[in-house]
Amino acid sequence: MSEQYLYIVLTRTGTVISKIIGAVTGKSFTHASIASDELLTDMYSFCRDNKDMPLPANFNRENIDTEVFGACKTVPCEIYRISVSDEQMNRYRDVIRHFTVNREAYSYDVGALLAMALHIPYRTKNKFVCSVWVGFVLGKSGINHNIKKHPNLFEPEDFRSITGAELIYKGDLKEYRKTVAEKEGREAVTA
């Protein structure tokens, strides 16, 4: 069987919320997503349901060509690849399936943003922010993320230090698929 990977995608859009989070944290990236394919056609996170309004927000499948990402002129990003076993990939798929089927049972944890800014490890049951959810998914998938802080305080940039994570792309998310296609000598794919 060929090598399997999960992809951690760190981004910073030009939305008002992203600008506020960036100003408060001083970090380069304000959003984290996860995918199981190189072209990021199955990328997921906890994020806004509608590109024009920050709330409501929930577990969502993201598309780099539409919604918030599509509305942005550029989207600075870093993409990390983590090698996973068959068992870890199966567990990952089970977690994604669970959130897909039970989407209405979950919501975005707005209150956690303030708690995180104050370094208080707060989280309400069935509520997540993007980076806490990505860490949760990694843990449930059996991936040792070795981040040395409380899981409810995970920030997007914490995923840069995961053992075995390989930075495979840094630049504009909107140019990523073209870069992959050029690397593999094929036409760029859009989802």
Sequence and secondary structure as in RCSB ss.txt:
>XXXX:A:sequence
MSEQYLYIVLTRTGTVISKIIGAVTGKSFTHASIASDELLTDMYSFCRDNKDMPLPANFNRENIDTEVFGACKTV
PCEIYRISVSDEQMNRYRDVIRHFTVNREAYSYDVGALLAMALHIPYRTKNKFVCSVWVGFVLGKSGINHNIKKH
PNLFEPEDFRSITGAELIYKGDLKEYRKTVAEKEGREAVTA
>XXXX:A:secstr
   EEEEEEEE  SSHHHHHHHHHH  S  EEEEESSTT TTEEEEEEEETTEEEEEEEEEE TTSHHHHHSS  
EEEEEEEEE HHHHHHHHHHHHHHHHTGGG EE HHHHHHHHTT     TTEE HHHHHHHHHHHTT      S 
GGG  GGGGGG TT EEEEEEEHHHHHHHHHHHHTS     
